[in-house]
Amino acid sequence: MPDDILIMVLSLLSVKEAVLTSILSTRWRFLWCNLKTLNFDARQALDNIDNDFRFYLSERYKYTKQVNGVIRSYNHPTLHHFRIRFYLTCEYTSVIDEWLKFAVKKKVESLELDLETNQKNYLHNTFNYSFPSRLSDKSTSHILIFPSANLESLKKLYLNSVNVRESVLGELLTKSAHLESISIHGSGYLTHIHVGGRDLKLKHFEIVECPHVVSVYLSDFGIESFTYVGQPIDLHLSGLPNLKNVVMSQGVAGLSNIVFRQISSCASTLQTLSFKIYHPMKFAKLHSIRQLPNIRKLTLTIVVRRDNCLLDFASLVNVFPNIQTFTIEVRCLL
């Protein structure tokens, strides 16, 4: 059977299972190294930890040992997708740094660091792993040497429970010329986010539950979708001719006139909107809002109390005159 077929079979296995095939014969010994995806998703271990936290230390030891063993043996020159998913804090900074250096050295295209703790509380991000403070060749605290040529391969970046500073975000955008997608969840450092410039290739930008964000300014590049979930912020969108999809959840400001004013500058291009709304009785009337004539799909997730009335949402017909799909999901608080 040709190696290409065997590699295709290996790609259907977990990383652990694929590596174990190396004991089958001499031919199989390094075949797994041709895999272009290393997905260290510890789903079963995380389930064990959620059920009984006493498993955490033993599962963490096994997980880090497995990742370290695989990356020491992996000898393919490039890597398409590298994913870490486990409960890890800043205590493991040096270990995560080594994983990050490995991925960048392999000219990774898609990088995921999903380090969310089992507490699922983004407000407690003091113990998050911090993305390297600078991506340079000078020697200061917590710096990784990332050759610019390697960062140019990065197209997708997903960070969960990883603290990122605005300066690092800016340098990533500058040095990763082909970066198309950034998702940042639960970062404790971000406050004022400015992303812009016609040279950017960024198409998808997502900020979720980053509790200290105060403002987001997006301007003058070809972004196609933007997601923000968190507390109300100062949002400015300008010069974004390709922006078609916006997902918004700003706490109690979920569907207020303020939110509509924030996105009105993109009224001529937006086609899909999603909002999460809390306690609709608190919202202003929507009759004075500028029309969004190109919206074809609207999704509302509404968190209500038993005595809330949803009749005010009938006025949305005037805001979205050409809507084709309107979905409402109602979640009731007791």
C-alpha positions in Angstrom: 0.0 0.0 0.0 1.4 3.4 -0.9 2.7 5.7 1.9 0.2 8.4 0.9 -2.7 6.0 1.7 -1.1 5.0 5.0 -0.6 8.7 6.0 -4.3 9.3 5.1 -5.3 6.5 7.5 -3.0 7.9 10.2 -4.6 11.3 9.9 -7.9 9.8 11.1 -6.3 8.7 14.4 -5.5 10.8 17.4 -1.8 11.9 17.8 -1.3 9.3 20.5 -2.7 6.5 18.3 -0.7 7.6 15.3 2.6 7.6 17.2 1.9 4.1 18.6 1.9 2.8 15.0 5.7 3.3 14.9 6.1 0.0 16.7 4.4 -2.0 14.0 7.5 -2.3 11.7 10.5 -0.4 10.4 8.4 1.0 7.6 5.9 2.5 10.1 8.5 3.8 12.5 8.6 7.4 11.3 5.6 7.4 9.0 3.5 9.4 11.5 6.0 12.2 11.2 4.5 13.0 7.8 1.3 14.2 9.5 0.7 17.9 8.9 -1.6 18.3 11.9 -0.7 17.7 15.6 -3.9 18.1 17.6 -3.3 17.5 21.3 -6.9 17.7 22.4 -7.1 16.2 25.8 -10.8 15.9 25.8 -11.1 12.6 27.8 -8.5 13.8 30.4 -10.4 17.1 30.8 -13.6 15.2 31.4 -11.9 13.2 34.1 -10.7 16.3 35.7 -14.1 18.0 35.6 -15.6 14.9 37.3 -12.9 14.8 39.9 -10.2 17.5 40.2 -7.9 15.1 42.1 -7.0 13.7 38.6 -5.5 17.0 37.6 -1.9 16.5 38.6 -1.6 13.0 37.1 -3.4 14.0 33.9 -1.3 17.1 33.5 1.9 15.1 33.9 0.8 12.6 31.3 -0.3 15.3 28.9 2.9 17.4 29.0 5.0 14.2 28.7 3.1 13.1 25.6 3.4 16.5 23.9 7.1 16.8 24.7 7.8 13.2 23.4 6.0 13.8 20.2 7.6 17.2 19.3 11.1 15.8 20.1 10.5 13.0 17.5 8.6 15.0 14.9 11.1 15.6 12.0 8.9 17.0 9.2 10.1 20.5 8.1 6.6 22.1 8.2 3.4 21.9 10.1 -0.1 22.9 9.0 -2.0 22.8 12.3 -0.7 22.7 15.9 -3.3 22.6 18.8 -2.8 22.5 22.5 -5.9 22.0 24.7 -5.4 21.4 28.4 -5.8 23.3 31.7 -2.4 25.0 32.0 -1.4 28.2 33.8 1.6 30.5 34.0 3.2 27.8 36.1 4.0 26.0 32.8 5.3 29.1 31.0 8.7 27.6 30.1 7.0 24.4 28.8 4.5 26.3 26.7 7.2 28.5 25.4 9.1 25.4 24.0 5.9 24.2 22.3 5.4 27.6 20.8 9.0 27.7 19.5 8.6 24.3 18.0 5.4 25.3 16.1 6.9 28.5 14.8 10.1 26.7 13.7 7.9 24.4 11.7 6.3 27.3 10.0 2.9 26.5 11.4 -0.1 27.9 9.5 -2.8 27.4 12.2 -1.9 27.7 15.9 -4.3 27.1 18.8 -3.4 27.5 22.5 -6.6 26.5 24.3 -5.6 26.7 28.0 -9.0 27.4 29.6 -9.1 26.4 33.2 -11.9 24.2 34.4 -13.2 27.2 36.4 -14.4 28.8 33.2 -14.1 32.2 34.9 -12.5 34.7 32.6 -12.3 37.3 35.4 -9.6 35.2 37.2 -6.9 35.6 34.5 -4.0 36.5 36.8 -2.6 33.0 36.4 -3.0 32.8 32.6 0.0 32.0 30.5 1.2 35.2 28.9 2.1 35.3 25.2 5.7 36.4 24.9 6.1 40.1 25.7 8.1 40.8 22.6 8.8 38.9 19.4 12.4 40.0 18.9 16.0 38.9 19.1 16.9 41.0 22.2 17.4 39.4 25.6 14.8 40.5 28.1 12.4 38.7 30.3 10.1 36.2 28.6 11.1 36.6 25.0 11.1 34.0 22.3 13.2 34.4 19.2 10.8 34.1 16.3 12.4 34.5 12.9 10.2 36.8 10.8 10.3 34.4 7.9 8.7 31.7 10.0 5.9 33.9 11.3 5.0 34.7 7.7 3.4 31.2 7.4 0.9 31.9 10.2 -2.7 32.2 8.9 -4.8 31.4 11.9 -4.3 32.1 15.6 -6.6 31.0 18.4 -5.8 31.9 22.0 -7.9 30.9 25.0 -7.0 31.9 28.6 -3.7 33.4 27.2 -2.9 37.0 28.2 -2.0 39.1 25.2 -0.8 42.7 25.3 -1.7 45.3 22.7 2.0 45.6 21.7 2.3 41.9 21.1 -1.0 41.8 19.0 0.4 44.7 16.9 3.7 42.9 16.3 1.9 39.7 15.4 -0.1 41.6 12.8 3.1 43.2 11.5 5.3 40.1 11.3 2.6 37.6 10.1 2.0 39.0 6.7 -0.6 36.2 5.8 -2.5 36.2 9.1 -6.2 35.9 8.2 -7.9 35.0 11.5 -7.4 35.9 15.2 -9.5 34.7 18.1 -8.7 35.9 21.6 -10.7 34.5 24.5 -10.2 35.4 28.2 -7.1 37.7 27.9 -6.5 39.8 30.9 -4.2 42.4 29.3 -6.1 43.8 26.4 -7.7 47.3 27.1 -7.5 49.5 24.0 -7.4 47.5 20.7 -6.4 49.3 17.5 -6.3 47.2 14.3 -5.9 48.9 11.0 -3.9 49.4 7.8 -4.4 48.5 4.2 -1.6 46.0 4.2 -3.4 43.7 6.7 -4.7 40.4 5.4 -6.9 39.9 8.5 -10.4 38.7 7.5 -11.8 37.4 10.8 -11.3 39.0 14.2 -12.8 37.7 17.5 -12.6 39.1 21.0 -14.5 37.1 23.7 -14.8 37.7 27.4 -11.7 39.8 27.8 -12.8 41.7 30.9 -10.6 44.8 30.7 -11.3 45.8 27.1 -12.4 49.4 27.0 -12.3 50.2 23.3 -11.9 48.6 19.9 -11.0 50.5 16.8 -11.0 48.7 13.4 -10.2 50.7 10.3 -9.0 50.6 6.7 -8.5 46.9 6.0 -10.4 44.0 4.4 -12.0 42.3 7.5 -15.0 40.2 6.6 -16.3 39.1 10.1 -16.0 40.6 13.6 -17.1 39.1 16.9 -17.2 40.8 20.2 -18.6 39.2 23.4 -18.1 41.0 26.7 -18.9 44.2 28.6 -20.1 47.4 26.8 -17.1 49.1 25.0 -16.4 52.1 22.8 -16.5 50.5 19.3 -15.4 52.3 16.2 -15.7 50.7 12.7 -14.5 52.7 9.7 -13.2 52.0 6.2 -14.2 48.3 6.2 -15.7 47.7 2.8 -15.7 43.9 3.1 -17.3 43.6 6.6 -20.3 41.4 6.1 -20.8 39.5 9.4 -21.0 41.0 12.9 -21.6 39.1 16.2 -22.2 41.3 19.2 -22.9 40.6 22.9 -22.2 43.7 25.1 -23.8 42.7 28.4 -26.9 44.8 29.1 -26.2 46.9 26.0 -27.0 44.0 23.7 -29.4 45.7 21.3 -29.5 49.3 22.3 -29.5 52.3 20.0 -25.8 52.8 21.0 -24.9 49.4 19.5 -26.6 50.2 16.3 -24.8 53.5 16.0 -21.5 51.6 16.5 -22.2 49.5 13.4 -24.0 52.0 11.3 -20.9 53.0 9.5 -20.9 49.6 7.8 -24.6 49.6 7.0 -24.0 49.3 3.3 -22.0 46.1 3.5 -23.4 44.1 6.5 -25.3 41.0 5.5 -25.4 38.9 8.7 -25.9 40.1 12.3 -26.1 38.2 15.6 -26.9 39.7 19.0 -27.1 38.3 22.5 -29.6 40.4 24.5 -30.1 40.6 28.3 -33.3 41.8 29.9 -35.0 43.4 26.9 -37.2 45.6 29.0 -34.1 47.8 29.5 -33.7 48.7 25.8 -34.5 51.9 24.0 -37.1 51.9 21.3 -35.7 51.0 18.0 -37.9 53.1 15.7 -35.2 55.9 15.3 -32.4 53.5 14.2 -31.0 53.9 10.7 -32.0 51.1 8.4 -29.6 48.3 7.5 -31.0 47.4 4.1 -28.5 44.7 3.1 -29.0 42.5 6.2 -30.3 39.1 5.0 -29.8 37.0 8.2 -30.5 38.1 11.8 -30.0 35.9 14.9 -31.1 37.0 18.4 -30.3 35.2 21.6 -32.5 36.7 24.3 -32.1 36.1 28.0 -35.3 37.1 29.7 -37.2 36.9 32.9 -40.7 35.4 33.0 -42.3 38.9 33.0 -40.3 40.3 30.0 -42.3 41.3 26.9 -40.8 40.7 23.5 -43.3 42.7 21.5 -40.8 45.6 21.0 -38.8 43.4 18.7 -41.6 43.6 16.1 -40.1 47.1 15.2 -37.0 45.3 13.9 -38.9 44.7 10.6 -38.4 48.5 10.0 -34.7 48.3 10.6 -34.1 45.2 8.4 -36.5 45.6 5.5 -34.9 43.0 3.3 -34.3 40.3 5.9 -34.7 36.7 4.7 -33.8 34.6 7.8 -34.8 35.7 11.3 -33.9 33.4 14.2 -34.8 34.0 17.9 -33.5 31.8 20.7 -35.0 32.6 24.1 -33.4 31.6 27.4 -35.5 32.1 30.5 -34.1 33.1 33.9 -36.1 31.8 36.8 
